[in-house]
Amino acid sequence: MNDAVLRLAFAGLHPDRLRGLVETYGVVGLVRRLEAGEIDAALPAAAAAVRSAGRERLAELAQAGIVAVEVGDSGYPMALAELPDAPPALFVRGVVPQVPMVAVVGTRRCTGYGRGLAFDYGAAIAAAGWGVVSGLARGIDGSAHRGVVAEGGLGVAVLGSGVDVVYPAEHTDLAVKLVAGGGAVISEYPPGTPPEGWRFPPRNRIISGMASVVVVVEAPVTGGALITAGCALTQGRLVFATPGDVRRATSEGCNRLIRDGAHPVLDPDDLIAELSLVLGPPPTSRRTEKGMKRAASIQ
């Protein structure tokens, strides 16, 4: 991996700021200026971070069971690499599956209906042989990934923190199961990065960027799910949404997406039929009894 790219990945800067600085100075030039303290007096932590050589960082990562990949590496998500705002580097625990990915997202404050449907969507996508990417958040995200695990499928969780700082903490076991099942936990932020609020909106472009289709299960008009849908449209991805009660706030975002052109999906079988038109025939067609049952943990 390129030494300068890895050093910048450890700087922990806001992705937009990092991109702007790289456009101005170039990767190597930015590293040199940060090392010299010439960029901004408000960036002492970034300056300190880039002073460690890449080989030292790689040794630290290897000891922690984490891999760093940059755009162009075989382990970097191919669909994401094509985007102009793709992270120069990603930290990975596990292996990013080389299969078509479907993003399943929604609100943290979901209803039991939304939680169960997300689980069923995750299980159905996994059974079809595609991968599920989401944010591992409470509510819809976590439920979709539980469906993946129940079906023994492939899932990727994109964090707004370091890959060794799972947020929320109660999803640590879920993250472990995703990795054990052949999937991954990834982040553009270095290990040890806390889950600060400003880090979450940028990660939504990674969720949508890795996917061919974004499925919004249940969402209000504000929040991360609608940000992800907006990123998907900008990136040229398709957006599917599940319609809901017009009087319920947690359905308002999905209903508006459908009104504005998102494709409605009504249940897992409908979703798989629609995905097949976009992604081609499912690589597999198994639907196990275990995968069809909702786990007690989603109730």
C-alpha angles and dihedrals in degrees: 000000000000109000096219093047091052092048091052091048088060092051090081095213124162105274093237092051092046091051092050093049092048090051089053102042107013123238098283094039092052092051091051093049093047091049090052093046091240100128108062133338087219091067104069093132091053091047091052092046096055093051092076112090119245093243089058090050092049090054090051091049094048091052090052094047093248128130127205117213130182133203107290096030117121091239094055115099105261097211091051094047091064094063123095093228096045112139110261088227139014131201112224134193107190124357128306105234115240094222132101109283130217120198116219113191142159147134127321089220095059130154124245087257092057093043092053094045091050089052091051092047091051092049093047094049091047092049090052090057099250125119128249121220123190143139101264089233124148116276121018098008096052093042092054091052091048087056089053092051092047090054094044092241138141122276138170124203117202112205133204088213137044115304088245092054104066113195124231092033093216088067093061092102090048090053090050090052093050090054093044089052093059099270134104150235111223140180139170088219121086124253113283094032110143121229098259117174097243092059096064105066093057092052090062091073087059092052093051093036093058092051135074091206132024116210116198109199104179127349143149121231092269131048142064098306093061090044088054091049090051091050090050093054091048090050094049095251123144119250123212123185136187113231118231146176108318089216095055120090093213090060097046095087094051093045091052092048089055091046089053095049110283114140113252119230120191108190141348095279091050090049093052091047091052094044089052089060090055103034100028127242114343112264088229134013104203118138106179123200088240092054093048094055119083111237118240088241093070095057 
